Amino acid sequence: MQLSPFHLAIPVYDLAAARHFYGSVFGLEEGRSSDHWVDFNFFGHQLVIHLAPKNASQEAAHTNAVGGICSYEKSEQIPVSLRVQGCRTT
């Protein structure tokens, strides 16, 4: 089955912290970047985090959610890797 790549942009209020999480903790390969955004390879798709000011609605909202299509083995490895690095998983 061939998948069509998609582009997903996620607003973040702390670009450095988000860059660390998606790159170092989650292990995504970083692509192009600027002072206001960073591209990552998200299982063959493009994930972009971009700087956006924090506002009241973000304080009350749940975290953005996104899913990737990967092998069953990889899906079991991801939460283990995140927990090892101190992240909470559900």
PEDAZI-V662243 format. One record per helix or strand of 2 or more residues. SS is the DSSP state (A for helix, B for strand). FROM is the first residue (numbers start at 0). LEN is the number of residues. Records with the same first field share a line. If there is no record, write none. Layout:
SS=FROM-LEN / FROM-LEN
This chain:
B=6-6 / 28-5 / 36-6 / 44-7
A=14-11 / 55-5 / 71-13
